[in-house]
Amino acid sequence: MKEEMGAVGHDPVAATVLSPVMEGSAKTVHGRFRHKLKMPQILGFVPRPRSPKPIVESNPPQTEVVMDFMENLKENRLVEACQQLLLREDQLFGQETMTVEGLVQVCNEDDKDTLQKDYETLLLHLWMAVHTTFSSTPSGEHLEILRSAVETITLLEEKDQQWEGRPEGSSEAPVWRPHQCRHTHDNLLEKMVDSQMRNATVEEDNISVSSVDNLSTSMKREVCRMGKRLKEDVLRVARDIRDCYPPDFDVCNLYVRLYHQKFSARLTELARSGLDVDDCNYLLCWVNNYYPNDILKHKDLEGHINMESLGTLLSEKDLTTLEEQYLLQKESKVGTWFSKALSKEEEGWLSGKSPELIDGYCFCPLAIDVIQAVDGAMREARTILGSEAKAQRILRQLDSFLISYKSSLEEFVKRTGENTQAVVKANLVSIEQFRDFIVGREESIPEEIRTSCMSTLADLRDCGYGYFTGPIHEELRVQYHRLWTQAWFTGGQMVLDEILGTLERHMQQFTDLKPICVEELLGRLHMEMMVEYVKRMMKRKMRLKDKEQQEAAATLLAEDSSKLSTYFIEAGSKICWLSEVLPKMAEVVRLQDPGSIQLEIVTLARDFPDLSWRHISALLSLKANLSIADVRSIKESLVENRPTVTTCNTIPPFFSKVPAGRTWNMCRPACICYGRRGYSSQD
């Protein structure tokens, strides 16, 4: 029996801990302690000799080796070693005896001291296993040791809780309780992270030359090394270390939080040290872009960390200071570049040199250069600031540039030079490109900046297109004066044909103007000629006395409308709705029944909400046979129905561009104000 005990080991406690193999093999245990039975002698009974059994060769049974505490530690079997100590602790502190004071423990002090030293030895191995988490490339053996260490921490924590939850009056806990391994573990991780980040600032061998050593300043190199170390370590935790811990440790969030705190503390020191522009930009890149996007949003960390709980690397005050420093220098740099680009363009204008031709059209590179500069500055700002809204501040420089551009172009068109027309044509291309840029970015440009830019561009377009349309209208002025005169009415002069002939002659000079600009030019001429035509119609130089004259005038009006629409639409104008204006007015002129006229006026007001009573009065004044009572009835009907007929209209303004004279001289209806001599002072 002594030999059997000796086979287990010299440690009496370890000898009582059977391995899983031994515990699960009842046959083995029973076989070891089975005794031979002696048969009693019976008179007259002669035992028959046994026939020899065939010898069967077989492998001898495996002998289970049970390790003692020190042997388990040597093999890094931390869980088994811990279980042995826990069993010894239970046996040592589980013996109680009754005394006068009550139940007390019966413990051998030497056994307690030995157990405490063994616990200290176990904890030393435990913390060594945790401390080597980042010391080498993770392997299966290394991870298994760490997993065993974490499981040991859990066992020790559970034992701490058992001692804390014992009933009142129970025996005192051992002096080594509680171990508080979880707390010690977290503190150790914090020291490890601190060491990793401090060492990263001086390590150069493991960092590629292209990514770090090429950085221009020591601050950039330091931040880059710390950031790379942070990324490598937290990704190792997510990929390998995480599986060694149970979920309640939340080890990914624990590590990320510790690294975040260390990185944040160092970046805060640097931010407050008075950085130059270049270092400021680099630090902001890490804070707003690289760290949140390349590290925290890495696919291997997805679902394992809580980004919201981390906050930003810098406080709002420190971050705002750096961002303001960046924006001020970027705005200054962009504004200076814009000024130089415009000055260079002006030098070309004033030199007398004609702009270059691309595909046969006058071309100016100003808009392309400026838009590319804006886009580049915005991209950089979005990257450095991590915010579209903050980056939009740079667009103020575009607004300022357009104002300067408008002033320069307005001054230039006042000059008379051989290259003036070509320069204006080239700049019209740039103006349209600027407009397309603003319209295309409508949602990403603040409303205040967008409104200001579009207003300036409208002035620029008026300046550029007006440079060409002004002389055309000036030449046509004499012909405009013959519209809606007796000569026009009798057909003795083909007034509109002459107007369109003159216009066609002028259009020949725009063969080198880009088609998109020709389209806009034609649209403007279309609108301006229609406005001029209606203005002449409402000058009241004609009075159509009877039905025949009114029907004849309506026919001429419809013919002129067809000629104008056909010419401009075929030439390239996109303002198709203008073709509806004159036919509707012709219908008012043609109708004789006051009720029908009244209905047509309401329809006209519905289609053109900017039609005022002054315009209607001027139109009705053409019909000499319309009574004052009829006019009053038409107006009252319009006042009554107008609020309901102008709500859903989307046609752009037209009549507001047409000047109208004083209203019809008629009696005043209720609540209508009149000026002197019977003319109304209101529309």
Secondary structure, 3 states (H helix, E strand, C coil): CHHHHHHHCCCCCHHHCCCHHHHCCHHHHHHHCCCCCCCCCCCCCCCCCCCCCCCCCCCCCCCCCCCCHHHHHHCCCHHHHHHHHHHHHHHHHCCEEEECCEEEECCCHHHHHHHHHHHHHHHHHHHHHHHHHHCCCCCHHHHHHHHHHHHHHHHHHHHHHHHHCCCCCCCCCCCCCCCCHHHHHHHHHHHHHHHHHHHHCCCCCCCCHHHHHCCCCHHHHHHHHHHHHHHHHHHHHHHCHHHHCCHHHCHHHHHHHHHHHHHHHHHHHHHCCCCCHHHHHHHHHHHHHHHHHHHHCCHHHCCCCCHHHHCCCCCHHHHHHHHHHHHHHHHHHHHHHHHHHHHHHHHHHHCCCCCCEECCEECCCHHHHHHHHHHHHHHHHHHHHCCHHHHHHHHHHHHHHHHHHHHHHHHHCCCCCCCHHHHHHHHHHHHHHHHHHHHHCCCCCCHHHHHHHHHHHHHHHHHHHHHHHHHHHHHHHHHHCCCCCHHHHHCCCCHHHHHHHHHHHHHHHHCCCCHHHHHHHHHHHHHHHHHHHHHHHCCCCCCECCHHHHHHHHHHHHHHHHHHHHHHHHHCCCCHHHHHHHHHHHHHHHCCCHHHHHHHHHHHHHHCCCCCHHHHHHHHCCECCCCHHHHHHHHHHHHHHHHHHCCCCCCCCCHHHCCCCCCCCCCCCCCCCECHHHCECCC
